[in-house]
Amino acid sequence: MITAGLICVAAGLGALWHWGAGGALVDHAVAAASHHVQAGLPATFADVLLY
């Protein structure tokens, strides 16, 4: 049971490593940021004023 858990953790970390190495992790983080630069000036003002 412990060995199976360790294998699952290793597989999950490996998948996360490959996802991050491809740049998808950074792209997802940038797109999810509320202060993303491509949102434009009105979104920047709304982000600042609503904070």
ZALO-112855 format. One record per residue (C-alpha): residue in three letters; y, x, z. Coordinates in steps of 0.001 Angstrom, whole numbers, plus 500000, padded with zeros to 6 digits. Layout:
N
ALAYXZ
...
***
This chain:
51
MET500000500000500000
ILE502419502819500866
THR501517504723497705
ALA502184501647495568
GLY505573501220497245
LEU506492504836496596
ILE505437504512492959
CYS507628501413492586
VAL510593503222494132
ALA510077506216491840
ALA509815503943488784
GLY512984502084489782
LEU514914505296490302
GLY513660506592486957
ALA514816503425485206
LEU518206503672486916
TRP518467507324485874
HIS517793506485482200
TRP520226503553482317
GLY522933505817483735
ALA522232508678481357
GLY522745506413478356
GLY526238505519479508
ALA525417501851480078
LEU526047502138483805
VAL529580503470483302
ASP530320500930480574
HIS529194498117482849
ALA531281499418485757
VAL534397499747483607
ALA533969496266482151
ALA533478494771485618
ALA536570496401487120
SER539357493906487736
HIS541977496475486781
HIS540421497420483451
VAL543012498951481115
GLN542091496865478056
ALA542969493645479887
GLY546627494201479072
LEU549904493944480902
PRO549663490292482099
ALA546286490948483688
THR547672494053485373
PHE550545492066486885
ALA548152489348488026
ASP545879491947489565
VAL548771493536491470
LEU550394490267492556
LEU547139488577493581
TYR546087491556495676
***
